[in-house]
Structures are given as structure tokens and as C-alpha cells.
Amino acid sequence: MKYYIICKICGLSHENGEPGIYFCPQCEKIVRFYKLELFDGSKPGDLYDSEK
């Protein structure tokens, strides 16, 4: 199964990384990266949950 970690702010992604808090070179700050699974029929999950 292929998955990516993706920056919630700008959409920068890396293949097969671990979700967590990392420095994003595109945003130029430390942000949370979420796991995004592709082509497996799953729901988007944490990436599209609204922040409260």
C-alpha cells in the first residue's frame, strides 16, 4: 500500500514517511504532517478533519 505524509498548510508531501511534526521547507516553519493513504478505499481521516 502506498501512502504519503502531507503538510496540511501547503500540501508538500513525502512518500512513506511517519506522520508527525516536522519543519516544512515550503512553509518555512514547523508544522504537522498527516498520513494520506491512496487507492485503498479509505476515508481521508485526519487530513480533512476541521480544527477545533
Contact map, one row per residue, 1 for C-alpha under 8 A:
1110000000000000000000000000000000001101000000000000
1111000000000011000000000000000000001110000000000000
1111100000000011000000000000000000111100000000000000
0111110000001111100000000000000000111000000000000000
0011111000001111111000000000000011110000000000000000
0001111100111100000000000000000011110000000000000000
0000111111111000000000010000001111000000000000000000
0000011111100000000000000000001111000000000000100000
0000001111100000000000000010001000000000000000000000
0000001111110000000000000110000000000000000000000000
0000011111111000000000000000000000000000000000000000
0000011001111100000000010100000000000000000000000000
0001111000111110000000000000000000000000000000000000
0001110000011111100000000000000000000000000000000000
0111100000001111100000000000000000000000000000000000
0111100000000111110000000000000000000000000000000000
0001100000000111111000000000000000000000000000000000
0000100000000001111100000000000000100000000000000000
0000100000000000111110000000000111100000000000000000
0000000000000000011111000000000111000000000000000000
0000000000000000001111100000011110000000000000000000
0000000000000000000111110000011110000000000000000000
0000000000000000000011111001111000000000000000000000
0000001000010000000001111111111000000000000000000000
0000000000000000000000111111100000000000000000000000
0000000001010000000000011111000000000000000000000000
0000000011000000000000011111100000000000000000000000
0000000000000000000000111111110000000000000000000000
0000000000000000000000111011111000000000000000000000
0000000000000000000011110001111100000000000000000000
0000001110000000000011110000111110000000000000000000
0000001100000000001111000000011111000000000000000000
0000111100000000001111000000001111100000000000000000
0000111100000000001100000000000111110000000001100000
0011110000000000011000000000000011111000000001100000
0011110000000000000000000000000001111100000100100000
1111000000000000000000000000000000111111010100000000
1110000000000000000000000000000000011111110000000000
0100000000000000000000000000000000001111110000000000
1000000000000000000000000000000000001111110000000000
0000000000000000000000000000000000000111111000000000
0000000000000000000000000000000000001111111100000000
0000000000000000000000000000000000000000111110000000
0000000000000000000000000000000000011000011111110000
0000000000000000000000000000000000000000001111111000
0000000000000000000000000000000001100000000111111000
0000000100000000000000000000000001110000000111111000
0000000000000000000000000000000000000000000111111100
0000000000000000000000000000000000000000000011111110
0000000000000000000000000000000000000000000000011111
0000000000000000000000000000000000000000000000001111
0000000000000000000000000000000000000000000000000111
